[in-house]
Amino acid sequence: MKPQVHLWVLHHGLWGNPDHLTYLTEKITAKAADTGEAVEVMNIAANTGTFSYGGVDGCGAKAVHLVCERLADTRQPPVTHISFVGYSLGGLILRYAIGVLYAHGVFQLQDDTEETSPLIAPSDLAFKRIIPVNFVTFASPHVGAVRETKSAFNSAFHSVGSVIIARSGSQMLLRDRSSFEKRRIVNVMADPQLPFWKGLKAFKRRALYGNLTNDFFVSHRTSTLVDVTPRLEPTQIKRLPQLHPEDYPSLVRIDELEGANEIEIEEDTDDKKQATSARFRMAMIIFIPIGLTFLTFRRLFWSLLQVHEFSKVVISKKTTALNTNNLHNLGWLKTWRDKNGPSTTVAAPVIPDDGTWEYAFQQLNQLSWTRMHVRSEFRAHATIIRRAETSKGNEDVVPHYVDTVALFLKDLK
């Protein structure tokens, strides 16, 4: 009897590289060694650095190519189960890939998952259908990375960022219009009538990890799909009770402000607050020009990299025309929608798609999620995943996911 192979697909964030997920890879393989199951980790490297400017659809098309190439590889043991782990922008890239795989009939669906007509019949697939198990993201901007506070700085950030970070920047800052009904890509991927949402529903467990504070790039609301009203002040966040004080002290509860694990707080004096504010302003004066110059050169480099890629996607025994460009331009999505029509089992949209983040927020919340809230002291966007050896402070977050939330094959029996 051939062993069951559980493929874990990992994807880094904007400007990232696979090394950022080394700590996560180590924890997954160590857990698998303890359980005795066959695990294979695919830490995608096709969208490193400036190549991550290609948008969630462009980068997602490459992820589909790599996953299908592995599934169709007869020289290796066949994959039977699959899980996806995304960090930052990588979470949305993988959500796009999941939608493509679902639409083409790659997933073996659970009993309670709505059956749809795939673009490729199961008998025509170049490999056997696989069982989707885990989907988890760490600090991913599921409803965009728009800065919430209205200010001249944030307005400039949105305008400049949507241009200087190319396609990915415009999509995350909600300045894009996709080729599918001219809708924003984050809203397209949250529509319950489309394969991205349906593909997420097919997973046995979905989880979101987000930072409560100190994450300059991705807010708590967009990473956990929880809107805390009123906003928690830093002193309140420090008082939040820990879920597991001994083993996982970074994880906290947000449903109450009182608890046995309350932390003593030393209130900042007015002089200390003024000194901190002065240091921040000085840092901005120094680093903003440097950062803009650096990003401008990266944007120019990205413009030079613009080439048409026609990588063959090994997904069907009969069709050879499917390639990464086909998956990038969303023509496949129009074909799938025309073939399936409106769903009869999904409730009507909570609100119409008006192009804002609220649409994606409410539609994604129709799915059930395991949500984890992380308290970080510094550089939260890097420490949540322990992006490097120097990204210390939240080393317990990844082990918490692997030990207590993730499903391995032994959990499915």
N, C-alpha and C positions, 0 to 999 in steps of 0.2 A: 504493500500500500504506500503510495507516494505521500510524503509529508505535506501538511497544510502550510503554506507560506503566507505570512502576514506582511504585506508591503506597507511601510510607513513613508509617506511622501512629505518632505519638509521643504518650506520655502522661506527665504530671508526677506528682509524689507527693502525699502528704497535705499539706493546706494550701497546695499549690503553685499555679502558674499557667504558661501556655505560655512566658513569658519565661525560665523556668528551663532551657528546652531550646533557647535561641537558638544557643548555641555548637555544639550537635550539629546543628541544622538547617543552619547555615552550612557545616559540614564535609561533610555529605551532599551538599548542592547543589554545593559546589565540586568534590567527587570526580566527581559526575555530569557536570559541565561538562567535566572532563578526559577522561572516557570518551565523551562525545558522546551519552549516552542521555537519554531523556525521564524525568525524575523529578519527582514531585509529593509534597510533604510536607504531611501533615495533622497539625498540632500541636493536639490536642484541647483545647478551652477550656470544655467543658460542665460540668466538675467542679472548677472553680477554687475556691480558698479553702475555706470551710465546706461547699460543695457536695460536697467529697470525703468528707464524713462518711456518705455514702449507702451505703457498703459496696462490696465488689468486684462484687457482683451488680447493685446499683442503678447504680453508675457505669459498669459494663461494659455494661449495657443501653443507656445513652446512647451509648457508643462504637459499639455495633452499629448504632444508628440513623444515626449520622453516616457510618459507612463504607458502609452500604447505600444511603444517600441519594446518596453520590458515585458508587457503582458504577452506579446506575440513571439517572444524569444524562446524557441523550443530547445535551446541548448542549456537552459537553466530550469530548475524546478518550477512548475506552474504556480502562479499566484492565485490564492483562493479568497483572501480577505485583503481589504485596503483601508488605511486610515490617512488622514491629512492633518498636518500641523503647520499653521501659518503664523509668522511673526510680522507685525506691522503691516505694510502693504502686501506682504506675502499672503496674508489671510484672504484678501479680496482676489488676488491672483488665483489662489486655489479654489475659491468659490466659483470663479468663472470656469475653471477647468472642470469642476464637478458638474456644472450645468451642461457642458459639452458632452461629457461622458454619459450623463443621464439621458440626454436627448438621443444619443446614438445607441442606447440599449446595453451599455457596458455593465450596469449594476444589476445584480440579482436582488429583486425587491422583496421587502418583508410583506407579511400578510395584510397589514393595515396601510400599506402604501398604495396610492392610486396608480393603477395601470394606465400607461399611455402608449401611443403608437410610436415606437422609436424610428429614427431615420434609417437604421439598419436592423434587419431581422436577426434574432439571436442565432439562427442557423447560418447566417452569412458572416458573423463575426470571425475575425482571425484568431480568436482565443475564446475560452469559456468565460461566461459572465462571472463577476466577482461580487463578494458580499461587502458592502460598505459598513464600517464599524465605528470609527471615531472621527469627529471633526472638531478641532480646537484651534483657537487663535489666542495670541498673546499681544495685547496692545495694538489691535488692528482697527483702523478707522472705517467701520462698517457703514456708517451713514455720512462719510466724508470727514475731512479734517478742517472744516471751516472753524475759525476761531470765534467763540461765542460772544465775547464782549465787543460792543461796537466802539471803535476808536479809529483815529486817523492811521495809527500804526497797523492795526489789523486790516483795515481797508487796503492799505498799500501792500501788505503781505499777501492778500488774496489776489490782487491784480498782478503783482510781480511774480508771485509763485506759480500762478497758472500758466505763465509764459515761459519762465526760466526753467521750470521742471518739466517742460514739454507735455506730452500726452498724459502722463501719470499725474502731473501737477494739476492740469485742468480738470481731470476726473475727480480727484480728491477734494478740490476746492469748489466743486459744483459749477464749473464754468464750461463744461463740455456739452455736446449734443451728439449722441451716438447715431449710427446709421439706422437704428431700429426706432422708427417713429419719432426721431429727433429727441428722444428722451435721455436723461442723464443716466450714465451706466450704473451708478449705485442704485437707482430706482428700478432700472430694468432687472437687475439681479435680485431685487427684493419682491418682484411681482409674483404673487401666488399662482398666477396662470402660466408662468414660464418655467423652463426646466431648471433654472438655478435654484429657485425656492424649493421646487419639488425634489431636486437632487439632495438638498440639505435635509429634507424631511426623511429621506431614505436611510439616514445614518442612525445607528442604534444609540449613539450618545453624541450630543453637541455641547460644547463648553466654551465659555468666554472668560478670559482673564484680563483685567484692566487695572490701571493705576488710578488711585483716588486723587493723587496730587503729584507735583514735581515732574509731570510728563509734558514737556513743551510741545510735542508733536501731535499727540493723540489724547483727546480728553476722555474722562471716565465714561461719559454718556455714550460716545460713539464706539468705545471698545467693549462695553458691557451691555449696551442697549437698556440701560437703566437711567431714568431722569430723576435725580434727587432734587426735590424742591422742598424748602429752600436749599440753596447750595450750602454745603458744609464748610465751615471755616477751618483753617489749619488747626486751631486749638481743639475743635470738635473731632477732627480726624484723629488727632493724637489720643483722644479719649475712647475711641471705638474699641470694643472688646475683641480680643483675638479669638479666632476659631480653635486653634490648637497651639497654645502658648509654648509648649515644650518642643514640639517637632516642627511646626510651621508657623512661626511667630509673625510672618509678614502678612498672613491672610486674616482679614478682619470682617466683622459683621457690620452692616450699615443700617439694620432695622432698629437699632437701639443705641443710645449713647451712654448707658449705664451697664456696668458688668464687673465681674470679679477681677478681670485682668486690666482694669483701668490704669493708665499710666500717669504718673505725677508730671505736672507741667510747670515749667518755669516760664512765667510770662515775660515777654520781651519788654524792655524799657523803651521809652520814646527815643532816647539817644541811640539805642541799638537799632531800632527800626529805621531811623534817619540814616545811620551809617550804612545799613544794608541797602537802602534805596539808592544812596549815592554811589555805592560800589556797582550796583546793577546798571545805573545810567552810564557810568564810565565804561563798563564792559560793552554796552550796546554801541557807544560812540566808537570804540576801537574795533569791535568784531563785525559789526554790520557791513561796513565798506569792504572788509577783507572777505567776508562770506559772500557778498554779492559778486565780487570780482571772481572768486573761485567758481561760483555756480554759473556765472556767465560763460566762462571758458568751458565748463562741462556741457552747457547747452549748445555751444558752438561745436564741440566735439560730437555731441549726439546728432546734430544736423549732418555732419560728415559721415556718420555711421548709417544714415538712412539708405538701406538697400532692400530690395524685394527678396524675401526668403520663400522658397518653394520647397520646404522640407516635406517629404512624403509622410503622411500619418498612416501607420500600419494599423488599420482598425477593421477593415473588411476584406474578405476573401475575393470579392468581385470588383469593388470600386478602388481605383488607383488615383482618381482625380482629387481626392481629399488631401489638402495640404494646409500648412500653417496660415497661409494668406486667406484661404477660404474661411477658416475659423476666426480670423481677425476681423473680417468685414461684416459679420453678423448675418450674411445671407442664409446660412444654415438655420438660424433662429427663425427667420421669416418662414422658411420651408416647414420647420417643425410646428410653428404656430398654426399655419394653414392646414396642416395634416391633422392636428389634434383639436383645434377649435377651443371654445370656452370650456373651462372645467365645470362639471356639475356637482363636484363634492367640496369645493373650496368656497368659503363664504365670500360675499361681495366685498370689494375693497373697503377698508375702514374709511379711507378718505380718497378723493381723486388724486392722481399724480399731478401735482402743481409745480413739480420741479424742485421742491424743497426737501430737506433731510427728513421732515416729519413723515413723509410717505414711506420711505424705507424703514424708518424707526418702527412705525406701527405694523407694517406688514411682516417684518422679521420677528416681531414679538408675537405673531400668531403661532410661531414654532416654540417648542419647549427648550429651555437652555439651562445648563448648569453654569451659574455665574460665580466668579470668584473675584474678590476685591482686594487689591494689594496696596499696602501702606509702605511707601518708600521715602527715604530721607533725602536722596540726591540722585540725579541722573536716572530717573525711574524708567525711562524708555529703554535704556541699556541694561539696567540691573534686573528687570523682570524676567529676562531670559538668560541672564549672565552671558552677555554677548561676547565678553572677552575676560581674560584672567583678572583684569583691573576693574571689571564691572561687578563690584562686590556690594553686598548689602541685602540682597534678596535671593540668596542661594537656595532657599527652601521652596521657592515657588515651583520650579520645574519638578523637583522630587514630589511635591504635593500632588501635581497632576498625574505623574507616572504611578505613584503609589496608591492614590485614593480615588481618582476620577477615571483614568483611562481604562478601557476594556481590552484585555488580552484574550487569546483564544480559550484559555481555561475558564474565563468568566462567561463564555457563551454556551457552555455545555449544560 
